[in-house]
Amino acid sequence: MDRPRPPRPLVVACGVLAVQALALVAVAGVVLAKAATQSSTNLTGALLLAAITLTGAAVLGLCARGLLHVRPAARTPAVVIEVLALPVSYSLAFQAGRVGYGAPIMLSALGVLYLLFTPPVRAVLDRVP
């Protein structure tokens, strides 16, 4: 079966997903580095947080790969992760006062959600009944 080429908005969304995945890998590295260098850190909690973060990075990377190959099933987990990122980013930006952390998460999540539902992307990813 010959797959259509991904439209530009889909390629951009995949790029943002890849950047998000790399950011999560960096966060896991920071968590592990802090756990190794600080004596008051809960090591088990830090390892669990790093594992969850790396799992999220892997899922985002797989979503980006699937979307680049124009696989409709890859859109659903990407949308779920981006929708879940919105309350996290809101909490960071406005409730915790960490706009520098929350704003990039919110803007990238909103950008991916927008790009995944543009007409060219819907044309190649929507399933025909």
C-alpha positions in Angstrom: 0.0 0.0 0.0 1.4 3.4 -1.0 1.2 5.9 1.8 0.7 9.6 1.0 3.4 12.0 1.8 3.0 13.8 5.1 1.8 17.4 4.7 3.9 20.2 6.1 1.8 20.8 9.2 2.2 17.1 10.1 5.9 17.3 9.7 6.1 20.4 11.9 3.9 18.6 14.5 6.3 15.7 14.4 9.2 18.1 14.9 7.6 19.6 18.0 6.8 16.1 19.3 10.5 15.2 18.9 11.6 18.3 20.7 9.2 17.5 23.5 10.7 14.0 23.7 14.2 15.3 23.9 13.2 17.7 26.6 11.8 14.9 28.6 15.1 13.0 28.2 16.9 16.0 29.5 14.5 16.3 32.5 15.2 12.7 33.3 18.9 13.3 33.2 18.6 16.3 35.5 16.4 14.3 38.0 19.0 11.5 38.0 21.9 13.9 38.4 20.3 15.6 41.3 19.4 12.3 42.9 23.0 11.2 42.6 24.5 14.4 44.0 22.1 15.3 46.8 22.0 13.3 50.0 18.5 14.4 51.1 16.8 13.1 47.9 14.4 10.2 47.9 16.3 7.9 45.5 13.4 5.6 44.8 11.1 8.5 44.0 13.7 10.0 41.7 14.3 6.8 39.9 10.6 6.3 39.4 10.2 9.9 38.1 13.0 9.4 35.7 11.5 6.1 34.5 8.1 7.7 33.9 9.7 10.6 32.2 11.7 8.4 29.9 8.6 6.3 29.1 6.8 9.5 28.1 9.7 10.5 25.9 9.6 7.1 24.2 5.9 7.4 23.6 6.2 10.9 22.1 9.1 9.7 19.9 7.0 6.7 18.7 4.0 9.0 18.0 6.2 11.3 15.9 7.6 8.4 14.0 4.1 6.9 13.4 2.8 10.3 12.3 5.7 10.8 9.9 4.7 7.5 8.3 1.1 8.8 8.1 -0.3 6.2 10.5 -3.7 7.4 11.8 -3.4 5.4 15.0 -0.4 7.4 16.1 -2.5 10.6 16.4 -4.6 9.4 19.3 -1.8 8.9 21.9 -0.2 12.2 20.7 -3.5 14.0 21.3 -4.0 12.4 24.7 -0.5 13.3 25.9 -0.9 16.9 24.6 -4.3 17.3 26.3 -2.8 15.9 29.6 0.1 18.4 29.3 -2.3 21.4 29.3 -3.3 21.2 33.0 0.3 20.4 34.0 1.5 23.5 32.1 -1.3 25.6 33.6 -0.4 24.5 37.1 3.3 25.2 36.5 2.8 28.6 34.9 0.0 30.1 37.0 -0.4 28.2 40.2 3.3 27.5 40.9 4.5 30.8 39.4 7.0 29.0 37.1 6.0 30.6 33.8 9.4 29.8 32.3 8.5 26.1 32.7 4.8 26.1 32.1 4.6 28.4 29.0 6.8 26.3 26.7 4.8 23.2 27.6 1.5 24.9 27.1 2.5 26.6 23.8 4.0 23.4 22.3 1.0 21.3 23.4 -1.5 23.8 21.9 0.6 24.0 18.7 0.7 20.2 18.2 -3.0 20.0 18.9 -3.7 22.7 16.3 -1.4 21.2 13.7 -2.8 17.7 14.1 -6.3 18.9 13.3 -5.6 21.2 10.3 -7.4 20.3 7.1 -4.3 18.9 5.3 -3.5 16.6 8.2 -7.1 15.5 8.7 -7.2 14.7 5.0 -4.4 12.1 5.3 -5.1 10.8 8.9 -8.9 10.7 9.1 -10.3 7.2 8.5 -13.1 6.9 5.9 -16.1 4.9 7.3 
